[in-house]
Structure formats: structure tokens, C-alpha cells
Amino acid sequence: MAAVRYFLIPLLLLLTLSTLPFAMSLSENEALLKVRSSFTNAEALSSWDLKSSPCKDRWVGVLCTDGIITSLHLTDLGLSGNIDIEALGEIHGLRTISFVNNSFTGPIPEFNKLHALKALYLTKNKFSGSIPKDYFSQLLSLKKLWLSGNKFSGTIPESLSQLEHLLELHLEGNDFSGPIPPLKLESVTSFDLSNNQLVGPIPESLSKFSATSFADNDRLCGKPLNKDCNNPDETPKASGSGSVTVLLGIVIFIVVVGGLLAMCRSATNRKEHHDFSVLNKENEDDMVEVHVQSVNRRAESSKKGGDSKRGGSKRGGSVKSGMGDIIMVNDEKGTFGLPDLMKAAAEVLGNGGLGSAYKAVLSSGLSVVVKRMREMNKLARDGFDAEMRKFGTLRHNNILTPLAYYYRKEEKLLVSEYIPKGSLLYVMHGDRGTTHAELTWPTRLKIIQGIVRGLEFLHNEYASCDLPHGNLKSSNVLLSDDYEPLLNDFAFDTLINPSNAAQAMFAYKSPDYIQYQQVSPKSDVYCLGIIILEILTGKFPSQYLSNNKGGTDVVHWVSIAISEGRETEVIDPEIASNTDSLNQMLQLLQIGAACTESNPDQRLNMREAIRRIEEVPVS
Ligand SMILES: *[C@@H]1O[C@H](CO)[C@@H](O)[C@H](O)[C@H]1NC(C)=O
């Protein structure tokens, strides 16, 4: 495999980091998706997709400078819910944030954790409550601050005085009350406090601004308003100021961990410059070598003596350290515990639609892939455990049976055997070198037939599910050394949060969902058809990309070719020379086309697809 660089970090570090409200080892793409998933109403951002590049593919609302994400411009989108500040903090070049004209509610989010922010626009939302007095003392680069048209209350935070670079300050149209603090706003040129409940004299330091900046605050007085404060109608009095919360503990923790993270981050950033929009490298290794050891000791001492027989009876494992233990669901490859995983050096494999994947080599010599799944909270622990144990019982030549899982409320780990050859996607498109040449026609036919057998098995095992597989695509088909396909990441529909399913699973990219908002076992047939066409044409299907930029629309291309009688032209030239087998190829091309029929009613069902594929003679 074309492993370029390696990134070795003890798995413990990865796990430890994930005890933070969310993990800090996110790529910026992942971070953006994480931000999106914190919104409750993010249909407008449905085009954001991990397999494309925010800058190159111009994700809606993401602005870049020289390939670096510098600005989020999420205006007029009807967004509501929360704003995941931690995830925003993962986008290191971010300087401007605009959420103008959305429907966010509640107190001001902790944007002040984003210390490098230069512009913050929250105009026209429904934010409310008071802003902590020292909120702005951590935002010293801020140049533009627009909070107008919300329901902020309490006093105007004094820490605004510390913003030496501030040029624009707009607080109009809120419920700010009390006296105006003696703000020093020397560089501010655009300033508006109108339409609030402010009282008392306008400080001398603000008297250079005009009356309109203070209008509609009935009880303000002073020079700009031509209202004499010594002769007021009412006595101005401060109303209670907002309480101040200092999240010092969190800040210190972030600073301490930050040093370690810096190393990971720089590696992660480099990785992002790989072309994710063309190739989702879910099952391969790249990365930079980094050793981080300091965290290892604690784990070993706290978790020493993991006995060799675990899982089975031990729900939740030993919870001494507060982390719980992994649960073995399949001990065919031996048993191991969290301490074994923690001691193993981990390589970052990449990020898929469901989370990140790491490779870990256990001291027993077994290599495993650990997938960190966020957005898998559909089932509570018991239900999740039952599904995992069912996974562990699956035995089929074309199924990769998971080995173990680890449950935590906010994320799950799924451990499976590492398959060195990697995914079909990788072998087909990742490296147009020697591996690709091995994909002769008999090998490709073997892969298609193996996939179909695996699918048939899943459609029997999960016969009552809408999506027995749900995520069939070439990156989820691993290849054994002799090119036997192994299906992976299946039957997740019962596990994934419904709000994330459409983004995380390929079956939701089928016309069934896009046109009819429905998925069914026939959606798996569509995914099968895409793989068949991918294998026959050798093209990277644009269907794997959310923005339809790049790749080949294999469905359209093949159907045109069939209608014009030019089928042989779409067959991958690398196999088309094998003229003895051309009939098999054309037969499969027809099946692939019938599987990708956009109307589910006219599409083959799984049973017919399987029968027709099994009928293709193996020469
Ligand atoms: C605010 O956003 C909504 C869509 O959420 C849009 O219809 C409306 O025109 C926007 N208002 C302004 C003033 O831009």
C-alpha cells in the first residue's frame, strides 16, 4: 500500500482526548460537520460532506483564503439549536463568524473561547440573557462585533473597553439595561446602542457619537442627546448585573492538553491537504510520525491487570478507572482489553462519514482498526449492547465480523480486524499502480459475487430492517489477500442518530431518499448497482461525492451508452481487452443498470439481483 507517512500515537491519547466534551483530534472537515450536527435545523447545509473539501468544493457558507478556512458565513439559513464552540475551535484559521438572521436562542455561546476571532456577527437572532462582564477580555483581536436585534439583557459588558482594535460595535435592538459603563472605544467608527433600556448619563468617552447611536433609550441623558442629566425626570439606577461564570477549570485543562494536541493538530492539518474530495481514504494509512508518551503511564497503572477473559458476562467491564472496558463480542482472534489497546501504538487511518478510524497493533501481534463513532446514540446501552452482540455472532465468508466495542454515551468505539490490503475503493482508485493491474476480470467478478453473497446474508439476518446494509460502497468493502471481499460498516441504521443517518450512510444518497425521502432494502440494491458499475467501468462514481463535482456519474453514463448501443465503450479498458469474457461484462453491466434504476418500483429487488448475478457464468 502506498503508505506515505505514519502517525503513531498511543491509543490512550486518542481515548483520553475523547473524554473532553468532544475530541480535539478532529480534522477541520469533521469539525464543520460536528458544528452542523449541533444545529437542529441544518437542511440548508446538507451539501456539506466529509468526502469533499470545504474550500475546494466551496461548501455553503464556508469562506477560505489560500485554502484555509477563515470565515463562516451562515446567514439567513433558519438555523437553530446549539453552536458547538469546541468544534469551531478546531478550525484554526477561523477569524470571522456570521450567524446573522437565524433562530438561535439562549445565552451567548462561548465564542470567547475562540481567541483569534476578528469579527462576530450575531445580528437578528433570539439570543437572550446577560453577557458575562469579562466576556470580551479573551477576544482581544476583535474588530467587529454585531449583537443587534437580539434579546440580550443585563448591563453592557465592561470588558468591551479592552478591545483596542474594535472598529464596529452594534448592540442596538436588545434589552440591555443599567448605566453605560465608561467604555473606551477609541478606534470605533460604527457604533450603535439605540433601542435598549439603558439609563443614566452617557459617559464622556462616548460623547463623540451622535444622538442616533443612543436613540430609543428613554432614560439616557447627556450631551449627544441634548438631555441634561442634572435635571432628569427620573433618577437613573443600575439594575442587577449579570452573573459572571469563569470556566477556569476547563480553560486550564485545554491549555495543558493543548501542548500535546498541537503535535497531533499539525499532522492532521497536513493530512487535510490530501485530496479528500476524490478519494475517501477510510481504510488506509498515511500520516506523520509523532510519538507522544506522557499519558501512557497513567493508563497502565490505573488499568493494570486486565484479565484475559472478558466480555461475555461482564457488561460494562470493570469500571474502576471510570472509563469502563471494551466488550468482546467475537473472540475468534483472541481476547483483549482496553489496557492492551492503550499500550498499542495507533495510526490514524482516516475519517469516514461516521467518524475517525485508527489502526492499533496489539502486543499479541493482532492488528485492529478502532473506529470512533459519534452520532450513534439512537440506542441506549442495553440496545446497543444487543446489536453489538448480534454483530459478533455473524459468520460469513464475505462479512467482516467486529471483534469488540466500547460504549460511552457520547461516542462508541468499534474494533475490527485490520485488513492489510485495504478497501476496494483504495485498490481501484487509490493507487493506479501494481495493485490495480491485479484487478483482472476474474478477480473483479469474484469481488462482485462475493459482495452479493455477503449482501444476501445480511438481507437474511436483518430481514426486518429497512436497510440491512445501508452503507454499501467501495470504501466499505475490504479485500482479503486473495481478493475475497469483506463487507464492513453494515446494519448501522438502527444505531445512528436519525438526524445523522442521511449524512453518514450511502443508502441515503440513493434516489429513494433524495426524491422520495424513503429508504428500503431496495436502497441497498441501488448501492450494489453503483459498485457493480464502478468495478466494470473502473471509474470513481460521482455518487460517492455529495456535490457531484468530480468522479463520473456512472449511472447516467452507462444508461446513455446502453441506449445508444455503445456498451463496450464504458467497460474499463484494463479488462475490456479480455474479449473472451466481454459477454459476462455486458451481462453484468445490464444488471448494474437495472440495480441503479432511479425509480425503486422499476429497480430489481435484492433477490432478483442476486439470482441474475449468480447466473453470470464464471469462465
Ligand atoms: C432572514 O432569513 C430568512 C430565511 O431564514 C429569509 O427568508 C429572510 O428574507 C431573511 N431576512 C432578511 C432581512 O434578510
The ligand as an SDF file (V2000), in Angstrom:
LIG
                    3D

 14 14  0  0  0  0  0  0  0  0999 V2000
  -33.8420   36.0430    7.0110 C   0  0  0  0  0  0  0  0  0  0  0  0
  -33.7600   34.6680    6.6600 O   0  0  0  0  0  0  0  0  0  0  0  0
  -34.9240   34.1530    6.0900 C   0  0  0  0  0  0  0  0  0  0  0  0
  -34.6830   32.6920    5.8230 C   0  0  0  0  0  0  0  0  0  0  0  0
  -34.4230   32.0140    7.0070 O   0  0  0  0  0  0  0  0  0  0  0  0
  -35.2780   34.8960    4.8170 C   0  0  0  0  0  0  0  0  0  0  0  0
  -36.4600   34.4020    4.2830 O   0  0  0  0  0  0  0  0  0  0  0  0
  -35.4080   36.3670    5.1210 C   0  0  0  0  0  0  0  0  0  0  0  0
  -35.6000   37.0770    3.9250 O   0  0  0  0  0  0  0  0  0  0  0  0
  -34.1710   36.8760    5.8010 C   0  0  0  0  0  0  0  0  0  0  0  0
  -34.3680   38.2520    6.1850 N   0  0  0  0  0  0  0  0  0  0  0  0
  -33.5850   39.2130    5.7700 C   0  0  0  0  0  0  0  0  0  0  0  0
  -33.9340   40.5560    6.2230 C   0  0  0  0  0  0  0  0  0  0  0  0
  -32.6280   39.0090    5.0560 O   0  0  0  0  0  0  0  0  0  0  0  0
  1  2  1  0
  1 10  1  0
  2  3  1  0
  3  4  1  0
  3  6  1  0
  4  5  1  0
  6  7  1  0
  6  8  1  0
  8  9  1  0
  8 10  1  0
 10 11  1  0
 11 12  1  0
 12 13  1  0
 12 14  2  0
M  END
$$$$
